[in-house]
Amino acid sequence: MRARTVVSAAVLAAAASYAETSVVSRAFAACDVGINAGANNAFLLFIAMPVLWVAQTALVAGSAPLLSRLSPSRAVTTAATAALALAVLALVAYGFFFWAGLPLTDAVSCPGGHEPAWWPSWLPPAPQPYYA
């Protein structure tokens, strides 16, 4: 495994884990979920974000050498690695949103019920399966 592959995967995973935890933090803050904002953000910063970063880095960097055997063409290998990285990031984000408790069942002041008003309907999970 090349060092450049691991560094690229780590940078991509760091950006993705920051984005995932900041979305959940904004949802928690908008709906007054949890003890207080400090406790929620400490959990997200010191537990959730490092776990997401390590998991995504390992999944992307660990599979890149296998994809290099796919084709001798560098363009095909790069495209396959990029597609796999996007799929890994999307699946990990879905799992994290589901695990973090979205939709927010203990929301105190969510105007939309169990999601913030700005929560896009295409982001998982929507409240319809749970609160129909």
Secondary structure, DSSP 8 states (H G I E B T S, - for coil): --HHHHHHHHHHHHHHHHHHHHHHHHHHHHTT-SS-HHHHHHHIIIIIHHHHHHHHHHHHHHHHHHHTTT-S-HHHHHHHHHHHHHHHHHHHHHHHHHHTTTTTTT-SS-TTSSS-TT--TTSS--STTT--
